[in-house]
Amino acid sequence: MPVNAPDSPSGHERRQWHRARAEWPITVVLDDGVHQARIRDVSSGGVCFFLDRPVPLMTILRIEFDLPVESGVRRICGTGAVVRSERISQAIDHYEIAVFLQEMAQPDRETIAGYVSSWRRGGSG
């Protein structure tokens, strides 16, 4: 569901899509191979995760992760562009990577939207 506060200076309120916190593994496919990362949060429009390497802005990558649903898990797949890649701290060689999901099957987007909606209501997915 889009957030209707485009003129707000706050990063949270500038977001187009509501997000839900998450802590699951995610597979990231880059030109140099397959990497394992950890999701920070998800939305119908994007995913943010922690990775042990930087990824240049606008890099196109593929993601795959298992999303908890009432019946178990659903495998979510898509491609997107890196819109943020920031080092977590000077002491830790890990990066927070935000990806705008460009290509994803509509049922996968709807599954994410359902998860986010449930999370916002206080459910666990």
N, CA, C and O of each residue as an XYZ file, in Angstrom:
500
protein
N       0.849     -1.172      0.000
C       0.000      0.000      0.000
C       0.889      1.227      0.000
O       1.771      1.341      0.851
N       0.679      2.165     -0.945
C       1.508      3.363     -0.999
C       1.303      4.247      0.226
O       0.201      4.334      0.766
N       2.370      4.894      0.652
C       2.309      5.856      1.736
C       2.037      7.207      1.102
O       2.724      7.585      0.152
N       1.059      7.942      1.599
C       0.658      9.208      0.991
C       1.244     10.407      1.716
O       0.500     11.204      2.287
N       2.547     10.548      1.702
C       3.197     11.706      2.308
C       4.437     12.072      1.505
O       5.535     12.122      2.059
N       4.275     12.337      0.177
C       5.455     12.556     -0.664
C       6.229     13.818     -0.344
O       7.408     13.905     -0.689
N       5.609     14.817      0.312
C       6.308     16.066      0.578
C       7.013     16.092      1.923
O       7.677     17.075      2.253
N       6.882     15.040      2.695
C       7.488     14.984      4.017
C       9.005     14.862      3.915
O       9.498     14.102      3.081
N       9.764     15.595      4.748
C      11.220     15.482      4.705
C      11.748     14.212      5.357
O      12.907     13.857      5.144
N      10.947     13.528      6.131
C      11.398     12.322      6.824
C      11.582     11.178      5.849
O      10.722     10.957      4.997
N      12.694     10.436      5.950
C      12.937      9.285      5.085
C      11.836      8.259      5.199
O      11.414      7.679      4.198
N      11.359      8.026      6.437
C      10.296      7.036      6.642
C       9.033      7.433      5.890
O       8.404      6.589      5.252
N       8.658      8.693      5.956
C       7.403      9.113      5.347
C       7.533      9.387      3.858
O       6.516      9.510      3.176
N       8.742      9.489      3.331
C       8.937      9.666      1.895
C       8.764      8.359      1.153
O       8.583      8.359     -0.065
N       8.817      7.242      1.866
C       8.733      5.942      1.210
C       7.379      5.765      0.554
O       6.345      6.158      1.095
N       7.410      5.163     -0.628
C       6.172      4.911     -1.359
C       5.429      3.705     -0.798
O       4.200      3.659     -0.850
N       6.155      2.734     -0.265
C       5.551      1.492      0.214
C       5.820      1.291      1.693
O       6.917      1.578      2.172
N       4.818      0.795      2.425
C       5.029      0.418      3.818
C       6.000     -0.748      3.867
O       6.016     -1.596      2.976
N       6.817     -0.781      4.925
C       7.819     -1.830      5.090
C       7.546     -2.604      6.362
O       6.906     -2.114      7.293
N       8.053     -3.831      6.376
C       7.976     -4.675      7.570
C       9.381     -5.148      7.906
O      10.142     -5.532      7.018
N       9.719     -5.120      9.170
C      11.000     -5.672      9.617
C      11.040     -7.156      9.310
O      10.015     -7.837      9.321
N      12.226     -7.640      9.039
C      12.390     -9.055      8.717
C      13.806     -9.468      9.096
O      14.709     -8.633      9.148
N      13.995    -10.741      9.355
C      15.325    -11.274      9.666
C      15.441    -12.661      9.067
O      15.470    -13.661      9.785
N      15.508    -12.712      7.736
C      15.615    -13.998      7.048
C      16.808    -13.966      6.118
O      17.290    -12.898      5.740
N      17.279    -15.142      5.753
C      18.329    -15.191      4.734
C      17.763    -14.812      3.364
O      16.584    -15.021      3.078
N      18.621    -14.260      2.544
C      18.265    -13.908      1.171
C      19.443    -14.284      0.283
O      20.600    -14.113      0.665
N      19.139    -14.793     -0.893
C      20.158    -15.101     -1.889
C      20.206    -13.940     -2.867
O      19.183    -13.528     -3.413
N      21.403    -13.421     -3.080
C      21.625    -12.290     -3.976
C      22.523    -12.764     -5.105
O      23.619    -13.270     -4.861
N      22.064    -12.602     -6.340
C      22.847    -13.027     -7.500
C      23.385    -11.778     -8.199
O      22.635    -10.965     -8.740
N      24.710    -11.659     -8.167
C      25.416    -10.560     -8.830
C      26.217    -11.112    -10.002
O      26.281    -12.326    -10.194
N      26.826    -10.230    -10.782
C      27.649    -10.674    -11.913
C      28.775    -11.606    -11.478
O      29.172    -12.492    -12.234
N      29.294    -11.411    -10.256
C      30.415    -12.236     -9.803
C      29.977    -13.500     -9.065
O      30.824    -14.219     -8.536
N      28.686    -13.784     -9.015
C      28.230    -15.023     -8.404
C      27.086    -14.852     -7.424
O      26.435    -13.809     -7.355
N      26.868    -15.920     -6.668
C      25.769    -15.984     -5.709
C      26.298    -15.662     -4.317
O      27.336    -16.178     -3.905
N      25.578    -14.807     -3.598
C      25.976    -14.388     -2.256
C      24.808    -14.564     -1.297
O      23.648    -14.411     -1.677
N      25.129    -14.886     -0.056
C      24.116    -15.011      0.982
C      24.143    -13.743      1.830
O      25.207    -13.231      2.178
N      22.952    -13.250      2.151
C      22.829    -12.029      2.934
C      21.701    -12.213      3.941
O      21.114    -13.290      4.044
N      21.404    -11.140      4.687
C      20.346    -11.183      5.706
C      19.417    -10.002      5.483
O      19.869     -8.858      5.419
N      18.120    -10.270      5.364
C      17.137     -9.210      5.132
C      16.965     -8.369      6.391
O      16.968     -8.889      7.507
N      16.816     -7.059      6.192
C      16.479     -6.128      7.267
C      14.992     -5.796      7.233
O      14.320     -5.819      8.265
N      14.477     -5.483      6.031
C      13.052     -5.216      5.878
C      12.619     -5.436      4.439
O      13.438     -5.470      3.520
N      11.290     -5.585      4.261
C      10.727     -5.836      2.935
C       9.512     -4.946      2.714
O       8.865     -4.500      3.662
N       9.218     -4.699      1.446
C       7.994     -4.025      1.033
C       7.641     -4.562     -0.349
O       8.421     -5.294     -0.957
N       6.472     -4.196     -0.834
C       6.078     -4.617     -2.175
C       6.982     -4.022     -3.242
O       7.069     -4.546     -4.353
N       7.649     -2.936     -2.908
C       8.494     -2.269     -3.879
C       9.981     -2.465     -3.708
O      10.765     -2.054     -4.563
N      10.387     -3.096     -2.599
C      11.819     -3.229     -2.395
C      12.178     -4.104     -1.226
O      11.322     -4.590     -0.488
N      13.479     -4.292     -1.079
C      14.019     -5.087      0.020
C      15.337     -4.448      0.455
O      16.104     -3.945     -0.366
N      15.580     -4.480      1.762
C      16.834     -3.982      2.302
C      17.505     -5.146      3.016
O      16.859     -5.876      3.768
N      18.808     -5.320      2.778
C      19.518     -6.444      3.377
C      20.943     -6.055      3.716
O      21.459     -5.035      3.258
N      21.571     -6.903      4.541
C      22.964     -6.714      4.940
C      23.826     -7.694      4.157
O      23.511     -8.881      4.078
N      24.917     -7.192      3.578
C      25.819     -8.004      2.758
C      27.255     -7.677      3.143
O      27.541     -6.572      3.605
N      28.152     -8.631      2.955
C      29.553     -8.452      3.356
C      30.402     -7.739      2.313
O      31.630     -7.806      2.372
N      29.783     -7.069      1.376
C      30.507     -6.326      0.341
C      29.632     -5.178     -0.147
O      28.406     -5.268     -0.080
N      30.244     -4.097     -0.637
C      29.433     -3.028     -1.215
C      28.927     -3.444     -2.594
O      29.526     -4.295     -3.251
N      27.850     -2.855     -3.017
C      27.336     -3.069     -4.364
C      27.093     -1.679     -4.957
O      26.383     -0.874     -4.354
N      27.665     -1.386     -6.119
C      27.506     -0.057     -6.703
C      26.036      0.294     -6.963
O      25.221     -0.568     -7.293
N      25.725      1.576     -6.805
C      24.379      2.062     -7.090
C      23.986      1.714     -8.518
O      24.820      1.723     -9.424
N      22.728      1.411     -8.704
C      22.103      1.080     -9.982
C      22.513     -0.284    -10.530
O      22.161     -0.627    -11.659
N      23.254     -1.069     -9.741
C      23.552     -2.444    -10.138
C      22.246     -3.220    -10.192
O      21.432     -3.141     -9.272
N      22.049     -3.966    -11.262
C      20.875     -4.841    -11.383
C      21.263     -6.199    -10.811
O      22.287     -6.771    -11.181
N      20.430     -6.706     -9.904
C      20.713     -7.997     -9.288
C      19.429     -8.805     -9.154
O      18.324     -8.280     -9.296
N      19.599    -10.077     -8.881
C      18.467    -10.981     -8.665
C      18.432    -11.355     -7.189
O      19.474    -11.570     -6.568
N      17.224    -11.431     -6.632
C      17.071    -11.838     -5.242
C      16.095    -13.005     -5.151
O      15.187    -13.145     -5.970
N      16.305    -13.841     -4.133
C      15.401    -14.945     -3.824
C      15.395    -15.123     -2.318
O      16.446    -15.145     -1.678
N      14.192    -15.252     -1.753
C      14.084    -15.530     -0.323
C      12.761    -16.220     -0.038
O      11.822    -16.155     -0.832
N      12.706    -16.884      1.111
C      11.496    -17.561      1.555
C      10.743    -16.645      2.508
O      11.277    -16.220      3.533
N       9.500    -16.346      2.159
C       8.655    -15.473      2.971
C       7.661    -16.324      3.756
O       6.954    -17.143      3.169
N       7.597    -16.143      5.080
C       6.622    -16.912      5.855
C       5.189    -16.511      5.488
O       4.861    -15.326      5.424
N       4.358    -17.501      5.252
C       2.933    -17.285      4.980
C       2.150    -18.268      5.848
O       2.731    -19.167      6.455
N       0.833    -18.092      5.903
C       0.009    -18.952      6.760
C       0.221    -20.433      6.485
O       0.221    -21.241      7.415
N       0.401    -20.795      5.232
C       0.537    -22.210      4.875
C       1.977    -22.727      4.957
O       2.232    -23.886      4.629
N       2.922    -21.883      5.390
C       4.317    -22.311      5.479
C       5.256    -21.221      5.001
O       5.463    -20.225      5.693
N       5.832    -21.409      3.806
C       6.694    -20.390      3.202
C       6.404    -20.305      1.705
O       5.956    -21.270      1.085
N       6.666    -19.143      1.149
C       6.551    -18.950     -0.298
C       7.887    -18.412     -0.781
O       8.436    -17.481     -0.192
N       8.407    -18.991     -1.840
C       9.661    -18.550     -2.441
C       9.376    -17.292     -3.253
O       8.558    -17.317     -4.173
N      10.043    -16.199     -2.919
C       9.891    -14.918     -3.594
C      11.130    -14.698     -4.458
O      12.257    -14.857     -3.990
N      10.919    -14.335     -5.710
C      12.022    -14.100     -6.644
C      11.775    -12.795     -7.391
O      10.629    -12.422     -7.645
N      12.841    -12.118     -7.736
C      12.702    -10.906     -8.529
C      14.042    -10.309     -8.871
O      15.088    -10.792     -8.436
N      13.997     -9.250     -9.659
C      15.197     -8.494     -9.981
C      14.961     -7.040     -9.617
O      13.829     -6.555     -9.606
N      16.054     -6.360     -9.319
C      15.929     -4.968     -8.941
C      17.230     -4.224     -9.095
O      18.261     -4.793     -9.455
N      17.160     -2.929     -8.813
C      18.315     -2.044     -8.915
C      18.694     -1.554     -7.524
O      17.829     -1.216     -6.715
N      19.988     -1.521     -7.257
C      20.490     -1.017     -5.986
C      20.294      0.496     -5.953
O      20.763      1.216     -6.835
N      19.595      0.963     -4.923
C      19.355      2.397     -4.769
C      20.097      2.976     -3.567
O      20.169      4.194     -3.405
N      20.648      2.097     -2.724
C      21.460      2.539     -1.581
C      22.417      1.427     -1.219
O      22.052      0.251     -1.196
N      23.668      1.820     -0.932
C      24.696      0.862     -0.509
C      25.599      1.599      0.471
O      26.472      2.371      0.074
N      25.371      1.345      1.773
C      26.101      2.080      2.802
C      26.792      1.136      3.771
O      26.219      0.135      4.202
N      28.023      1.467      4.103
C      28.757      0.691      5.112
C      28.073      0.889      6.457
O      27.709      2.009      6.815
N      27.898     -0.203      7.204
C      27.201     -0.144      8.489
C      27.995      0.676      9.503
O      27.435      1.528     10.192
N      29.306      0.416      9.592
C      30.181      1.190     10.479
C      31.622      0.978     10.030
O      31.912      0.064      9.258
N      32.505      1.814     10.509
C      33.915      1.681     10.151
C      34.516      0.394     10.716
O      35.479     -0.139     10.164
N      33.952     -0.100     11.807
C      34.499     -1.290     12.467
C      33.996     -2.599     11.864
O      34.583     -3.654     12.105
N      32.919     -2.545     11.082
C      32.320     -3.765     10.531
C      32.352     -3.684      9.011
O      31.918     -2.690      8.429
N      32.861     -4.723      8.374
C      32.942     -4.743      6.915
C      31.672     -5.351      6.316
O      31.729     -6.324      5.563
N      30.523     -4.756      6.667
C      29.233     -5.162      6.110
C      28.488     -3.917      5.650
O      28.713     -2.815      6.151
N      27.603     -4.115      4.692
C      26.909     -3.009      4.063
C      25.401     -3.223      4.100
O      24.912     -4.351      4.030
N      24.687     -2.121      4.209
C      23.238     -2.147      4.118
C      22.896     -1.788      2.673
O      23.227     -0.702      2.198
N      22.234     -2.708      1.984
C      21.923     -2.549      0.570
C      20.411     -2.457      0.417
O      19.681     -3.324      0.897
N      19.942     -1.409     -0.250
C      18.514     -1.260     -0.531
C      18.307     -1.458     -2.032
O      19.027     -0.889     -2.851
N      17.315     -2.270     -2.374
C      17.041     -2.616     -3.767
C      15.594     -2.263     -4.098
O      14.672     -2.643     -3.376
N      15.406     -1.538     -5.187
C      14.080     -1.280     -5.732
C      13.741     -2.443     -6.655
O      14.448     -2.697     -7.630
N      12.662     -3.142     -6.346
C      12.296     -4.329     -7.124
C      11.612     -3.918     -8.422
O      10.509     -3.369     -8.413
N      12.281     -4.191     -9.534
C      11.772     -3.805    -10.845
C      10.909     -4.894    -11.475
O       9.822     -4.618    -11.982
N      11.388     -6.108    -11.440
C      10.662     -7.221    -12.054
C      10.362     -8.267    -11.002
O      11.258     -8.811    -10.356
N       9.055     -8.536    -10.846
C       8.608     -9.535     -9.881
C       7.200     -9.949    -10.278
O       6.389     -9.120    -10.690
N       6.922    -11.229    -10.152
C       5.581    -11.719    -10.460
C       4.568    -11.051     -9.523
O       4.836    -10.879     -8.333
N       3.420    -10.680    -10.061
C       2.391    -10.007     -9.273
C       1.988    -10.819     -8.036
O       1.812    -10.235     -6.967
N       1.834    -12.152     -8.145
C       1.499    -12.911     -6.935
C       2.562    -12.786     -5.833
O       2.224    -12.801     -4.649
N       3.838    -12.663     -6.212
C       4.891    -12.474     -5.215
C       4.748    -11.108     -4.547
O       4.879    -11.001     -3.328
N       4.478    -10.054     -5.338
C       4.274     -8.714     -4.759
C       3.078     -8.724     -3.808
O       3.120     -8.121     -2.735
N       2.018     -9.414     -4.213
C       0.826     -9.476     -3.372
C       1.096    -10.241     -2.077
O       0.559     -9.892     -1.026
N       1.924    -11.279     -2.150
C       2.285    -12.031     -0.947
C       3.079    -11.143      0.007
O       2.848    -11.165      1.216
N       4.012    -10.363     -0.534
C       4.779     -9.426      0.298
C       3.836     -8.399      0.913
O       3.933     -8.105      2.104
N       2.926     -7.852      0.112
C       1.981     -6.853      0.621
C       1.146     -7.424      1.761
O       0.892     -6.738      2.751
N       0.720     -8.682      1.627
C      -0.037     -9.325      2.694
C       0.789     -9.485      3.953
O       0.290     -9.267      5.056
N       2.048     -9.865      3.798
C       2.940    -10.005      4.947
C       3.112     -8.651      5.641
O       3.010     -8.563      6.864
N       3.373     -7.601      4.861
C       3.586     -6.266      5.428
C       2.328     -5.809      6.164
O       2.413     -5.273      7.269
N       1.185     -6.016      5.566
C      -0.075     -5.630      6.190
C      -0.276     -6.353      7.516
O      -0.667     -5.741      8.510
N      -0.009     -7.647      7.529
C      -0.133     -8.435      8.754
C       0.856     -7.952      9.807
O       0.503     -7.839     10.981
N       2.066     -7.671      9.408
C       3.103     -7.198     10.330
C       2.697     -5.867     10.945
O       2.888     -5.647     12.141
N       2.136     -4.981     10.129
C       1.712     -3.661     10.615
C       0.572     -3.779     11.622
O       0.431     -2.931     12.503
N      -0.242     -4.825     11.494
C      -1.344     -5.053     12.441
C      -0.862     -5.770     13.696
O      -1.640     -5.990     14.624
N       0.416     -6.132     13.730
C       0.953     -6.800     14.905
C       1.051     -8.294     14.772
O       1.415     -8.974     15.731
N       0.732     -8.835     13.588
C       0.855    -10.271     13.360
C       2.281    -10.637     13.042
O       3.147     -9.767     12.946
N       2.530    -11.913     12.877
C       3.882    -12.371     12.558
C       4.008    -12.835     11.126
O       5.051    -13.363     10.740
N       2.970    -12.652     10.327
C       3.061    -13.032      8.924
C       2.232    -14.197      8.574
O       2.218    -14.621      7.419
